[in-house]
């Protein structure tokens, strides 16, 4: 099972965006989302391709839940 961590857009160059996920920087392809992506948006990514834009509120809630699960020692299934 795959779990996608929301990433915050910090830079856009053409059809690619640099995102920050849990302190790590990654370049992802945003071409499937059209021109609606801007700096500060949160994205859900699968294999280096952005598949959805989510609200800041939803992203922060997901990140909080993931941190809580990690703090409790809960690991994702293999």
Secondary structure, 3 states (H helix, E strand, C coil): CCCCCCEEEEEEECCEEEEEECCEEEEEECHHHCCCCCCCCEEEEECCEEEEEECHHHHHHHHHHHHHHHHCCCCCCC
